[in-house]
Amino acid sequence: MRKLLLILIISGFYTGISAQKLGYIRTDSAYISCDIYPQNEAQSSQICYYRLYPPVKIETATPNQILGYGYDKTDYCTFTIKTGNDSVKKFLQAIVQGDSPVYYLSEKSGNRFYILNPVKELVELKEENGEYKYQLAEYFGAPSGVVPQIQNGFNPQGIARTVKILKEANLEVIQKSYENQEPVHKGKSLSQVRKHQSEKPLLSLSLQSGVTFQRLPLDLLAGLPDIWDQFKSSSITYSVAADIPLFKYYPISYHQEVCFNKFVNDYQQGADPPDYQLIQDFSVLSLPAMLRYSFGRKKFTGFVNAGVQLDIALNKNNVGWLIALDESNSATANQVEIGYLSYSTFQPGITAGCGLNYKLNKKYLITADFRYSGITNVLPNQPKPESQIVLKVGVSYNIDKKSK
């Protein structure tokens, strides 16, 4: 009897070990490799049994503790499900994965399936009168005319087969559109054609503000202290900009800005009046002209840009200095030497940067921008360039048109 009991215990142990699957749990910050112990459908939506490496005891996690888990080709994601007036978090199985997932939940009341709306909120599929087929057809961009041909059941296998049919129908529509497209579309892949069959901005206008940091090496040879060998100053920046697409099917645009800065410095050394003083009072209009490449298609999009910049000085006598003369010389006591120097009116340079947009809706975006510029010909007989670092945030407005 004891031998039989021992055999049963050992068999149970090995059965448990063989049931485990190499998988992961997903936390707020990482995907963690571990062994997953699969459960039946009802339990899988409520609890996850896992064991971390090196092997330790089996742990449990609920949907309130982790963001999901998976093993083999099976993935569960944590979502908040509304049940009447209450909400509860559960693990939903992704029976269709990718950019347009479909999720499954098994309950005593029956099967429940969900898709995601444009703002990533769950939308439950409705079984009544086959409504879910039309919901899926719209979700995957398939023609509604194919729906009457679908006779699959409202279960995980039936939903998966329905999605496959709809995807193939959508691909046929894209293929026909591709084969019958205008000559200007020829030579582009199906993915390129599909990507650009949506509304695109004809023109984007932006209003931004931020700060510009200036660094300008000096070599005035005016007898000033050596520590004043460069201007380091900042200015509030105000700018307006326009983005104009250059190609119909590629995300490259011409970006033109008009920026205003006012750099002010006042270096002093000594008593009042000071023995030495160096002042900068410089109002400048900057005109960056760049090519911009944008990437991303959802809420967040990024961009990189590079081009040329022309700075225009708006005031004269931008740099002034004061040097107190030696008071031991009675002929020059209480006198000072004053000098002025004007910046060049036109100052060319190069500029490059990157940024990020957050789409509020079809018309408005929040935009953040970083840019570096190197400007030459700032001061007469000063070969060293000025450098500018610009940080800005603002709002963009899209003027759209429907792609043909």
C-alpha positions, 0 to 999 in steps of 0.5 A, a space after each residue: 500500500 505504501 509503495 502504491 501511495 509513493 508511486 501515485 505521489 511521484 506520478 502526480 509530481 511528474 504530471 505537474 512538472 510536464 504540465 508547465 509551459 515556458 512563458 512570461 508574465 507582464 508587469 508594469 515595467 517588463 516581460 519576465 520569463 517563467 513557467 506558466 501552469 495552464 488552467 481551464 478557460 474559466 480559471 485562466 481569466 481569473 488567476 495565473 499560476 507561475 514559477 520564476 527562475 531559478 525554480 522556487 515555489 509556485 506563485 499566483 497572480 490576479 489581473 489586479 497584479 499583472 498586465 498579462 501572461 502567455 505561453 506557447 502562442 497563447 496570450 492573455 491581457 488584463 482588461 477591465 470588464 463592465 458587468 452591469 454597474 460594476 467593473 472587474 479586471 480579468 485576463 482576456 485571451 487574444 484569439 486574434 493577435 496583431 494590430 487589430 486583436 480580438 479577445 475572448 472571455 469564457 463565462 457561465 453565461 456564455 462566450 464573450 468576445 471583444 475588439 478595441 475601438 480607436 482609443 483602445 477601449 473594449 467593445 463587446 461583439 453582439 451575437 444577436 442577428 449576427 451583428 458581430 459579423 458586421 462589427 468584425 467586417 468594419 473592424 478589419 476593413 472588409 466589405 459588408 457584402 461578404 458577411 451573408 456568406 459567413 456561417 461560422 458559430 459564435 465561439 472561439 474557433 468560429 470567430 477565428 475563422 470569420 476573421 480569416 475570411 474577412 482579412 482575405 476579403 479585405 486583401 482582395 479589395 486592396 489587390 483590386 484597387 492596386 491592379 486598377 490604380 492610376 499609373 502614378 501608383 504603379 511600382 508601390 507595394 500593397 502595404 504602401 497603397 493601403 497605408 496612404 488610403 486615408 486622410 492626410 494633411 494638406 498643410 500643418 500650421 504650428 504655434 510654439 513657444 519655448 527657450 533658446 540657449 545661445 553660446 557665442 565665442 568672443 575674441 574682442 581684443 578690447 582689454 576685457 577680462 579673459 573670463 568673458 570669452 563667450 556669451 552664454 544666454 537664453 531667450 524665450 522663443 516664439 515661433 510660427 511654422 508651416 509643413 507642406 508635403 512634398 510627395 503624395 505617397 511619402 511622409 516627407 515635407 517642407 518645414 518653414 519656421 519664423 522664430 523671434 529671440 532676444 538675447 541679453 547679457 550684462 557682465 560687470 566687474 568692479 565698483 559702481 560704475 564698474 571697472 569693466 562691463 560687457 553688454 549684449 542686446 540682440 533681437 533676432 529673427 530666425 528663419 529655419 528652412 528644413 526637410 522633415 521626415 515623419 514616422 508613426 501612424 497612431 496617437 504618437 508620431 515622431 519626426 526628424 528634420 534638417 536644413 539651413 537657417 538664416 538669422 536676421 539682426 533686428 537692432 544695431 550696436 548689439 555689443 557694447 563694452 565699458 573700460 574704466 581708465 587708470 585714475 592714477 593718471 590725473 589727465 584721464 581720472 574718472 573717464 571711461 573707454 566705450 566701444 560698440 560693435 554691431 552684429 552682421 545683419 544676415 547670418 547663415 547657418 545649418 540646423 537639425 533636430 527631432 520631435 514628437 507629436 501627440 494627436 488630440 483629434 483629426 485637426 489638432 496635435 500637441 507638438 514638442 521640438 528639439 533643434 540645434 543650429 550652428 550660425 556663422 558670420 555673426 560678428 565681423 572678423 569673428 570666425 567662430 560660429 554661434 551655436 543655438 539649442 532650441 526646446 519648444 512645445 506648442 499646438 499644430 492644426 492640420 488642414 486635411 484632404 482626402 487622398 485619391 
